[in-house]
Amino acid sequence: MKKGILWISLITMIAVFCVGCGQTEKEGDLSKFAGDWYVDGSLDNGHLSIDESGHVESYSYDGMFNFEGELKCEKYENPDGTTGYLYNIYDDGGEFVIGFYEPEEKDFYEIYSGQDGAVHYVRSDHCTGGT
């Protein structure tokens, strides 16, 4: 009887431990990025098309296809120990293309690349221009 209780306890501990494994990474909600994102908010510029699962297609300003890839949510740690999340785009070859910090707003429509913010994208429903 004691062996049976010991085995049940051991199996329960292993199950609880395994459920906790691998949950240090955030399951990012990629659907919040779904849509077309235009450089600097102009429909005349190049854009990214992202679907709800994080599949990405990139197009130049003249509508020519550039690449396709995936948007992934990845955890990072600052030197002071604080953590946050980046949303990084990788092409189908696995090469990093561009990354964005997690937007602070619930209903965001702008994203800026990395720390420098050099590349600015705006969701299509907030864009101007277009021919």
Phi and psi in radians as a Rosetta constraint file:
Dihedral C 1 N 2 CA 2 C 2 CIRCULARHARMONIC -1.128 0.35
Dihedral N 2 CA 2 C 2 N 3 CIRCULARHARMONIC -0.635 0.35
Dihedral C 2 N 3 CA 3 C 3 CIRCULARHARMONIC -1.140 0.35
Dihedral N 3 CA 3 C 3 N 4 CIRCULARHARMONIC -0.673 0.35
Dihedral C 3 N 4 CA 4 C 4 CIRCULARHARMONIC -1.112 0.35
Dihedral N 4 CA 4 C 4 N 5 CIRCULARHARMONIC -0.749 0.35
Dihedral C 4 N 5 CA 5 C 5 CIRCULARHARMONIC -1.150 0.35
Dihedral N 5 CA 5 C 5 N 6 CIRCULARHARMONIC -0.697 0.35
Dihedral C 5 N 6 CA 6 C 6 CIRCULARHARMONIC -1.076 0.35
Dihedral N 6 CA 6 C 6 N 7 CIRCULARHARMONIC -0.786 0.35
Dihedral C 6 N 7 CA 7 C 7 CIRCULARHARMONIC -1.119 0.35
Dihedral N 7 CA 7 C 7 N 8 CIRCULARHARMONIC -0.738 0.35
Dihedral C 7 N 8 CA 8 C 8 CIRCULARHARMONIC -1.098 0.35
Dihedral N 8 CA 8 C 8 N 9 CIRCULARHARMONIC -0.741 0.35
Dihedral C 8 N 9 CA 9 C 9 CIRCULARHARMONIC -1.098 0.35
Dihedral N 9 CA 9 C 9 N 10 CIRCULARHARMONIC -0.758 0.35
Dihedral C 9 N 10 CA 10 C 10 CIRCULARHARMONIC -1.122 0.35
Dihedral N 10 CA 10 C 10 N 11 CIRCULARHARMONIC -0.785 0.35
Dihedral C 10 N 11 CA 11 C 11 CIRCULARHARMONIC -1.107 0.35
Dihedral N 11 CA 11 C 11 N 12 CIRCULARHARMONIC -0.708 0.35
Dihedral C 11 N 12 CA 12 C 12 CIRCULARHARMONIC -1.095 0.35
Dihedral N 12 CA 12 C 12 N 13 CIRCULARHARMONIC -0.759 0.35
Dihedral C 12 N 13 CA 13 C 13 CIRCULARHARMONIC -1.112 0.35
Dihedral N 13 CA 13 C 13 N 14 CIRCULARHARMONIC -0.744 0.35
Dihedral C 13 N 14 CA 14 C 14 CIRCULARHARMONIC -1.110 0.35
Dihedral N 14 CA 14 C 14 N 15 CIRCULARHARMONIC -0.757 0.35
Dihedral C 14 N 15 CA 15 C 15 CIRCULARHARMONIC -1.084 0.35
Dihedral N 15 CA 15 C 15 N 16 CIRCULARHARMONIC -0.756 0.35
Dihedral C 15 N 16 CA 16 C 16 CIRCULARHARMONIC -1.137 0.35
Dihedral N 16 CA 16 C 16 N 17 CIRCULARHARMONIC -0.752 0.35
Dihedral C 16 N 17 CA 17 C 17 CIRCULARHARMONIC -1.071 0.35
Dihedral N 17 CA 17 C 17 N 18 CIRCULARHARMONIC -0.783 0.35
Dihedral C 17 N 18 CA 18 C 18 CIRCULARHARMONIC -1.191 0.35
Dihedral N 18 CA 18 C 18 N 19 CIRCULARHARMONIC -0.564 0.35
Dihedral C 18 N 19 CA 19 C 19 CIRCULARHARMONIC -1.124 0.35
Dihedral N 19 CA 19 C 19 N 20 CIRCULARHARMONIC -0.628 0.35
Dihedral C 19 N 20 CA 20 C 20 CIRCULARHARMONIC -1.336 0.35
Dihedral N 20 CA 20 C 20 N 21 CIRCULARHARMONIC -0.356 0.35
Dihedral C 20 N 21 CA 21 C 21 CIRCULARHARMONIC -1.152 0.35
Dihedral N 21 CA 21 C 21 N 22 CIRCULARHARMONIC 2.463 0.35
Dihedral C 21 N 22 CA 22 C 22 CIRCULARHARMONIC 1.319 0.35
Dihedral N 22 CA 22 C 22 N 23 CIRCULARHARMONIC 0.137 0.35
Dihedral C 22 N 23 CA 23 C 23 CIRCULARHARMONIC -1.737 0.35
Dihedral N 23 CA 23 C 23 N 24 CIRCULARHARMONIC 0.292 0.35
Dihedral C 23 N 24 CA 24 C 24 CIRCULARHARMONIC -1.335 0.35
Dihedral N 24 CA 24 C 24 N 25 CIRCULARHARMONIC -0.419 0.35
Dihedral C 24 N 25 CA 25 C 25 CIRCULARHARMONIC -1.505 0.35
Dihedral N 25 CA 25 C 25 N 26 CIRCULARHARMONIC 2.425 0.35
Dihedral C 25 N 26 CA 26 C 26 CIRCULARHARMONIC -1.366 0.35
Dihedral N 26 CA 26 C 26 N 27 CIRCULARHARMONIC 2.389 0.35
Dihedral C 26 N 27 CA 27 C 27 CIRCULARHARMONIC -1.449 0.35
Dihedral N 27 CA 27 C 27 N 28 CIRCULARHARMONIC 1.628 0.35
Dihedral C 27 N 28 CA 28 C 28 CIRCULARHARMONIC -1.197 0.35
Dihedral N 28 CA 28 C 28 N 29 CIRCULARHARMONIC 2.494 0.35
Dihedral C 28 N 29 CA 29 C 29 CIRCULARHARMONIC -1.472 0.35
Dihedral N 29 CA 29 C 29 N 30 CIRCULARHARMONIC 1.614 0.35
Dihedral C 29 N 30 CA 30 C 30 CIRCULARHARMONIC -1.261 0.35
Dihedral N 30 CA 30 C 30 N 31 CIRCULARHARMONIC -0.339 0.35
Dihedral C 30 N 31 CA 31 C 31 CIRCULARHARMONIC -1.111 0.35
Dihedral N 31 CA 31 C 31 N 32 CIRCULARHARMONIC -0.425 0.35
Dihedral C 31 N 32 CA 32 C 32 CIRCULARHARMONIC -1.197 0.35
Dihedral N 32 CA 32 C 32 N 33 CIRCULARHARMONIC -0.237 0.35
Dihedral C 32 N 33 CA 33 C 33 CIRCULARHARMONIC -1.668 0.35
Dihedral N 33 CA 33 C 33 N 34 CIRCULARHARMONIC -0.038 0.35
Dihedral C 33 N 34 CA 34 C 34 CIRCULARHARMONIC -1.053 0.35
Dihedral N 34 CA 34 C 34 N 35 CIRCULARHARMONIC 2.314 0.35
Dihedral C 34 N 35 CA 35 C 35 CIRCULARHARMONIC 2.388 0.35
Dihedral N 35 CA 35 C 35 N 36 CIRCULARHARMONIC -3.003 0.35
Dihedral C 35 N 36 CA 36 C 36 CIRCULARHARMONIC -1.823 0.35
Dihedral N 36 CA 36 C 36 N 37 CIRCULARHARMONIC 2.277 0.35
Dihedral C 36 N 37 CA 37 C 37 CIRCULARHARMONIC -2.074 0.35
Dihedral N 37 CA 37 C 37 N 38 CIRCULARHARMONIC 2.047 0.35
Dihedral C 37 N 38 CA 38 C 38 CIRCULARHARMONIC -1.791 0.35
Dihedral N 38 CA 38 C 38 N 39 CIRCULARHARMONIC 2.437 0.35
Dihedral C 38 N 39 CA 39 C 39 CIRCULARHARMONIC -1.051 0.35
Dihedral N 39 CA 39 C 39 N 40 CIRCULARHARMONIC 2.236 0.35
Dihedral C 39 N 40 CA 40 C 40 CIRCULARHARMONIC 0.963 0.35
Dihedral N 40 CA 40 C 40 N 41 CIRCULARHARMONIC 0.331 0.35
Dihedral C 40 N 41 CA 41 C 41 CIRCULARHARMONIC 1.306 0.35
Dihedral N 41 CA 41 C 41 N 42 CIRCULARHARMONIC 0.348 0.35
Dihedral C 41 N 42 CA 42 C 42 CIRCULARHARMONIC -1.960 0.35
Dihedral N 42 CA 42 C 42 N 43 CIRCULARHARMONIC 2.234 0.35
Dihedral C 42 N 43 CA 43 C 43 CIRCULARHARMONIC -1.151 0.35
Dihedral N 43 CA 43 C 43 N 44 CIRCULARHARMONIC -0.158 0.35
Dihedral C 43 N 44 CA 44 C 44 CIRCULARHARMONIC -1.519 0.35
Dihedral N 44 CA 44 C 44 N 45 CIRCULARHARMONIC -0.121 0.35
Dihedral C 44 N 45 CA 45 C 45 CIRCULARHARMONIC -1.671 0.35
Dihedral N 45 CA 45 C 45 N 46 CIRCULARHARMONIC 3.041 0.35
Dihedral C 45 N 46 CA 46 C 46 CIRCULARHARMONIC -1.137 0.35
Dihedral N 46 CA 46 C 46 N 47 CIRCULARHARMONIC 2.838 0.35
Dihedral C 46 N 47 CA 47 C 47 CIRCULARHARMONIC -2.650 0.35
Dihedral N 47 CA 47 C 47 N 48 CIRCULARHARMONIC 2.872 0.35
Dihedral C 47 N 48 CA 48 C 48 CIRCULARHARMONIC -1.932 0.35
Dihedral N 48 CA 48 C 48 N 49 CIRCULARHARMONIC 2.374 0.35
Dihedral C 48 N 49 CA 49 C 49 CIRCULARHARMONIC -1.926 0.35
Dihedral N 49 CA 49 C 49 N 50 CIRCULARHARMONIC 2.134 0.35
Dihedral C 49 N 50 CA 50 C 50 CIRCULARHARMONIC -2.146 0.35
Dihedral N 50 CA 50 C 50 N 51 CIRCULARHARMONIC 2.272 0.35
Dihedral C 50 N 51 CA 51 C 51 CIRCULARHARMONIC -1.673 0.35
Dihedral N 51 CA 51 C 51 N 52 CIRCULARHARMONIC 3.079 0.35
Dihedral C 51 N 52 CA 52 C 52 CIRCULARHARMONIC -1.115 0.35
Dihedral N 52 CA 52 C 52 N 53 CIRCULARHARMONIC -0.395 0.35
Dihedral C 52 N 53 CA 53 C 53 CIRCULARHARMONIC -1.584 0.35
Dihedral N 53 CA 53 C 53 N 54 CIRCULARHARMONIC -0.078 0.35
Dihedral C 53 N 54 CA 54 C 54 CIRCULARHARMONIC 1.719 0.35
Dihedral N 54 CA 54 C 54 N 55 CIRCULARHARMONIC 0.107 0.35
Dihedral C 54 N 55 CA 55 C 55 CIRCULARHARMONIC -1.228 0.35
Dihedral N 55 CA 55 C 55 N 56 CIRCULARHARMONIC 2.336 0.35
Dihedral C 55 N 56 CA 56 C 56 CIRCULARHARMONIC -2.115 0.35
Dihedral N 56 CA 56 C 56 N 57 CIRCULARHARMONIC 2.428 0.35
Dihedral C 56 N 57 CA 57 C 57 CIRCULARHARMONIC -2.219 0.35
Dihedral N 57 CA 57 C 57 N 58 CIRCULARHARMONIC 2.372 0.35
Dihedral C 57 N 58 CA 58 C 58 CIRCULARHARMONIC -1.977 0.35
Dihedral N 58 CA 58 C 58 N 59 CIRCULARHARMONIC 2.403 0.35
Dihedral C 58 N 59 CA 59 C 59 CIRCULARHARMONIC -2.270 0.35
Dihedral N 59 CA 59 C 59 N 60 CIRCULARHARMONIC 2.513 0.35
Dihedral C 59 N 60 CA 60 C 60 CIRCULARHARMONIC -1.384 0.35
Dihedral N 60 CA 60 C 60 N 61 CIRCULARHARMONIC 3.052 0.35
Dihedral C 60 N 61 CA 61 C 61 CIRCULARHARMONIC -1.023 0.35
Dihedral N 61 CA 61 C 61 N 62 CIRCULARHARMONIC -0.484 0.35
Dihedral C 61 N 62 CA 62 C 62 CIRCULARHARMONIC -1.628 0.35
Dihedral N 62 CA 62 C 62 N 63 CIRCULARHARMONIC 0.207 0.35
Dihedral C 62 N 63 CA 63 C 63 CIRCULARHARMONIC 1.488 0.35
Dihedral N 63 CA 63 C 63 N 64 CIRCULARHARMONIC 0.045 0.35
Dihedral C 63 N 64 CA 64 C 64 CIRCULARHARMONIC -1.290 0.35
Dihedral N 64 CA 64 C 64 N 65 CIRCULARHARMONIC 2.421 0.35
Dihedral C 64 N 65 CA 65 C 65 CIRCULARHARMONIC -1.209 0.35
Dihedral N 65 CA 65 C 65 N 66 CIRCULARHARMONIC 2.284 0.35
Dihedral C 65 N 66 CA 66 C 66 CIRCULARHARMONIC -1.727 0.35
Dihedral N 66 CA 66 C 66 N 67 CIRCULARHARMONIC -1.018 0.35
Dihedral C 66 N 67 CA 67 C 67 CIRCULARHARMONIC -2.837 0.35
Dihedral N 67 CA 67 C 67 N 68 CIRCULARHARMONIC 2.929 0.35
Dihedral C 67 N 68 CA 68 C 68 CIRCULARHARMONIC -2.249 0.35
Dihedral N 68 CA 68 C 68 N 69 CIRCULARHARMONIC 2.751 0.35
Dihedral C 68 N 69 CA 69 C 69 CIRCULARHARMONIC -3.007 0.35
Dihedral N 69 CA 69 C 69 N 70 CIRCULARHARMONIC -2.680 0.35
Dihedral C 69 N 70 CA 70 C 70 CIRCULARHARMONIC -2.335 0.35
Dihedral N 70 CA 70 C 70 N 71 CIRCULARHARMONIC 2.513 0.35
Dihedral C 70 N 71 CA 71 C 71 CIRCULARHARMONIC -1.645 0.35
Dihedral N 71 CA 71 C 71 N 72 CIRCULARHARMONIC 2.268 0.35
Dihedral C 71 N 72 CA 72 C 72 CIRCULARHARMONIC -2.270 0.35
Dihedral N 72 CA 72 C 72 N 73 CIRCULARHARMONIC 2.496 0.35
Dihedral C 72 N 73 CA 73 C 73 CIRCULARHARMONIC -1.620 0.35
Dihedral N 73 CA 73 C 73 N 74 CIRCULARHARMONIC 2.170 0.35
Dihedral C 73 N 74 CA 74 C 74 CIRCULARHARMONIC -2.323 0.35
Dihedral N 74 CA 74 C 74 N 75 CIRCULARHARMONIC 2.393 0.35
Dihedral C 74 N 75 CA 75 C 75 CIRCULARHARMONIC -1.416 0.35
Dihedral N 75 CA 75 C 75 N 76 CIRCULARHARMONIC 2.488 0.35
Dihedral C 75 N 76 CA 76 C 76 CIRCULARHARMONIC -2.302 0.35
Dihedral N 76 CA 76 C 76 N 77 CIRCULARHARMONIC 2.798 0.35
Dihedral C 76 N 77 CA 77 C 77 CIRCULARHARMONIC -2.187 0.35
Dihedral N 77 CA 77 C 77 N 78 CIRCULARHARMONIC 2.296 0.35
Dihedral C 77 N 78 CA 78 C 78 CIRCULARHARMONIC -1.411 0.35
Dihedral N 78 CA 78 C 78 N 79 CIRCULARHARMONIC 2.805 0.35
Dihedral C 78 N 79 CA 79 C 79 CIRCULARHARMONIC -0.984 0.35
Dihedral N 79 CA 79 C 79 N 80 CIRCULARHARMONIC -0.483 0.35
Dihedral C 79 N 80 CA 80 C 80 CIRCULARHARMONIC -1.469 0.35
Dihedral N 80 CA 80 C 80 N 81 CIRCULARHARMONIC 0.062 0.35
Dihedral C 80 N 81 CA 81 C 81 CIRCULARHARMONIC 1.635 0.35
Dihedral N 81 CA 81 C 81 N 82 CIRCULARHARMONIC -0.195 0.35
Dihedral C 81 N 82 CA 82 C 82 CIRCULARHARMONIC -1.276 0.35
Dihedral N 82 CA 82 C 82 N 83 CIRCULARHARMONIC 2.686 0.35
Dihedral C 82 N 83 CA 83 C 83 CIRCULARHARMONIC -2.151 0.35
Dihedral N 83 CA 83 C 83 N 84 CIRCULARHARMONIC 2.841 0.35
Dihedral C 83 N 84 CA 84 C 84 CIRCULARHARMONIC -2.773 0.35
Dihedral N 84 CA 84 C 84 N 85 CIRCULARHARMONIC -2.990 0.35
Dihedral C 84 N 85 CA 85 C 85 CIRCULARHARMONIC -2.267 0.35
Dihedral N 85 CA 85 C 85 N 86 CIRCULARHARMONIC 2.462 0.35
Dihedral C 85 N 86 CA 86 C 86 CIRCULARHARMONIC -2.004 0.35
Dihedral N 86 CA 86 C 86 N 87 CIRCULARHARMONIC 2.583 0.35
Dihedral C 86 N 87 CA 87 C 87 CIRCULARHARMONIC -1.918 0.35
Dihedral N 87 CA 87 C 87 N 88 CIRCULARHARMONIC 1.886 0.35
Dihedral C 87 N 88 CA 88 C 88 CIRCULARHARMONIC -1.914 0.35
Dihedral N 88 CA 88 C 88 N 89 CIRCULARHARMONIC 2.479 0.35
Dihedral C 88 N 89 CA 89 C 89 CIRCULARHARMONIC -1.830 0.35
Dihedral N 89 CA 89 C 89 N 90 CIRCULARHARMONIC 2.256 0.35
Dihedral C 89 N 90 CA 90 C 90 CIRCULARHARMONIC -2.081 0.35
Dihedral N 90 CA 90 C 90 N 91 CIRCULARHARMONIC 2.433 0.35
Dihedral C 90 N 91 CA 91 C 91 CIRCULARHARMONIC -1.297 0.35
Dihedral N 91 CA 91 C 91 N 92 CIRCULARHARMONIC 3.052 0.35
Dihedral C 91 N 92 CA 92 C 92 CIRCULARHARMONIC -1.118 0.35
Dihedral N 92 CA 92 C 92 N 93 CIRCULARHARMONIC -0.291 0.35
Dihedral C 92 N 93 CA 93 C 93 CIRCULARHARMONIC -1.495 0.35
Dihedral N 93 CA 93 C 93 N 94 CIRCULARHARMONIC -0.011 0.35
Dihedral C 93 N 94 CA 94 C 94 CIRCULARHARMONIC 1.512 0.35
Dihedral N 94 CA 94 C 94 N 95 CIRCULARHARMONIC 0.097 0.35
Dihedral C 94 N 95 CA 95 C 95 CIRCULARHARMONIC -1.455 0.35
Dihedral N 95 CA 95 C 95 N 96 CIRCULARHARMONIC 2.364 0.35
Dihedral C 95 N 96 CA 96 C 96 CIRCULARHARMONIC -1.113 0.35
Dihedral N 96 CA 96 C 96 N 97 CIRCULARHARMONIC 2.366 0.35
Dihedral C 96 N 97 CA 97 C 97 CIRCULARHARMONIC -1.943 0.35
Dihedral N 97 CA 97 C 97 N 98 CIRCULARHARMONIC -0.988 0.35
Dihedral C 97 N 98 CA 98 C 98 CIRCULARHARMONIC -2.812 0.35
Dihedral N 98 CA 98 C 98 N 99 CIRCULARHARMONIC 2.676 0.35
Dihedral C 98 N 99 CA 99 C 99 CIRCULARHARMONIC -2.367 0.35
Dihedral N 99 CA 99 C 99 N 100 CIRCULARHARMONIC 2.725 0.35
Dihedral C 99 N 100 CA 100 C 100 CIRCULARHARMONIC -2.343 0.35
Dihedral N 100 CA 100 C 100 N 101 CIRCULARHARMONIC 2.487 0.35
Dihedral C 100 N 101 CA 101 C 101 CIRCULARHARMONIC -1.228 0.35
Dihedral N 101 CA 101 C 101 N 102 CIRCULARHARMONIC 2.735 0.35
Dihedral C 101 N 102 CA 102 C 102 CIRCULARHARMONIC -1.095 0.35
Dihedral N 102 CA 102 C 102 N 103 CIRCULARHARMONIC 2.175 0.35
Dihedral C 102 N 103 CA 103 C 103 CIRCULARHARMONIC -1.088 0.35
Dihedral N 103 CA 103 C 103 N 104 CIRCULARHARMONIC 2.432 0.35
Dihedral C 103 N 104 CA 104 C 104 CIRCULARHARMONIC -1.410 0.35
Dihedral N 104 CA 104 C 104 N 105 CIRCULARHARMONIC -0.526 0.35
Dihedral C 104 N 105 CA 105 C 105 CIRCULARHARMONIC -1.389 0.35
Dihedral N 105 CA 105 C 105 N 106 CIRCULARHARMONIC 2.592 0.35
Dihedral C 105 N 106 CA 106 C 106 CIRCULARHARMONIC -1.174 0.35
Dihedral N 106 CA 106 C 106 N 107 CIRCULARHARMONIC -0.853 0.35
Dihedral C 106 N 107 CA 107 C 107 CIRCULARHARMONIC -1.936 0.35
Dihedral N 107 CA 107 C 107 N 108 CIRCULARHARMONIC 1.288 0.35
Dihedral C 107 N 108 CA 108 C 108 CIRCULARHARMONIC -1.452 0.35
Dihedral N 108 CA 108 C 108 N 109 CIRCULARHARMONIC 2.730 0.35
Dihedral C 108 N 109 CA 109 C 109 CIRCULARHARMONIC -2.417 0.35
Dihedral N 109 CA 109 C 109 N 110 CIRCULARHARMONIC 0.077 0.35
Dihedral C 109 N 110 CA 110 C 110 CIRCULARHARMONIC -2.278 0.35
Dihedral N 110 CA 110 C 110 N 111 CIRCULARHARMONIC 2.490 0.35
Dihedral C 110 N 111 CA 111 C 111 CIRCULARHARMONIC -2.377 0.35
Dihedral N 111 CA 111 C 111 N 112 CIRCULARHARMONIC 2.549 0.35
Dihedral C 111 N 112 CA 112 C 112 CIRCULARHARMONIC -2.159 0.35
Dihedral N 112 CA 112 C 112 N 113 CIRCULARHARMONIC 2.470 0.35
Dihedral C 112 N 113 CA 113 C 113 CIRCULARHARMONIC -1.276 0.35
Dihedral N 113 CA 113 C 113 N 114 CIRCULARHARMONIC 2.426 0.35
Dihedral C 113 N 114 CA 114 C 114 CIRCULARHARMONIC 0.610 0.35
Dihedral N 114 CA 114 C 114 N 115 CIRCULARHARMONIC -2.748 0.35
Dihedral C 114 N 115 CA 115 C 115 CIRCULARHARMONIC -1.224 0.35
Dihedral N 115 CA 115 C 115 N 116 CIRCULARHARMONIC -0.546 0.35
Dihedral C 115 N 116 CA 116 C 116 CIRCULARHARMONIC -1.388 0.35
Dihedral N 116 CA 116 C 116 N 117 CIRCULARHARMONIC -0.370 0.35
Dihedral C 116 N 117 CA 117 C 117 CIRCULARHARMONIC 1.086 0.35
Dihedral N 117 CA 117 C 117 N 118 CIRCULARHARMONIC 0.378 0.35
Dihedral C 117 N 118 CA 118 C 118 CIRCULARHARMONIC -1.085 0.35
Dihedral N 118 CA 118 C 118 N 119 CIRCULARHARMONIC -0.625 0.35
Dihedral C 118 N 119 CA 119 C 119 CIRCULARHARMONIC -1.884 0.35
Dihedral N 119 CA 119 C 119 N 120 CIRCULARHARMONIC 2.249 0.35
Dihedral C 119 N 120 CA 120 C 120 CIRCULARHARMONIC -2.082 0.35
Dihedral N 120 CA 120 C 120 N 121 CIRCULARHARMONIC 2.158 0.35
Dihedral C 120 N 121 CA 121 C 121 CIRCULARHARMONIC -2.036 0.35
Dihedral N 121 CA 121 C 121 N 122 CIRCULARHARMONIC 2.551 0.35
Dihedral C 121 N 122 CA 122 C 122 CIRCULARHARMONIC -2.239 0.35
Dihedral N 122 CA 122 C 122 N 123 CIRCULARHARMONIC 2.378 0.35
Dihedral C 122 N 123 CA 123 C 123 CIRCULARHARMONIC -1.095 0.35
Dihedral N 123 CA 123 C 123 N 124 CIRCULARHARMONIC 2.499 0.35
Dihedral C 123 N 124 CA 124 C 124 CIRCULARHARMONIC -0.948 0.35
Dihedral N 124 CA 124 C 124 N 125 CIRCULARHARMONIC -0.574 0.35
Dihedral C 124 N 125 CA 125 C 125 CIRCULARHARMONIC -1.285 0.35
Dihedral N 125 CA 125 C 125 N 126 CIRCULARHARMONIC -0.029 0.35
Dihedral C 125 N 126 CA 126 C 126 CIRCULARHARMONIC -2.112 0.35
Dihedral N 126 CA 126 C 126 N 127 CIRCULARHARMONIC 0.277 0.35
Dihedral C 126 N 127 CA 127 C 127 CIRCULARHARMONIC -1.605 0.35
Dihedral N 127 CA 127 C 127 N 128 CIRCULARHARMONIC 2.911 0.35
Dihedral C 127 N 128 CA 128 C 128 CIRCULARHARMONIC -2.157 0.35
Dihedral N 128 CA 128 C 128 N 129 CIRCULARHARMONIC 2.951 0.35
Dihedral C 128 N 129 CA 129 C 129 CIRCULARHARMONIC 1.357 0.35
Dihedral N 129 CA 129 C 129 N 130 CIRCULARHARMONIC -2.787 0.35
Dihedral C 129 N 130 CA 130 C 130 CIRCULARHARMONIC 1.841 0.35
Dihedral N 130 CA 130 C 130 N 131 CIRCULARHARMONIC 2.501 0.35
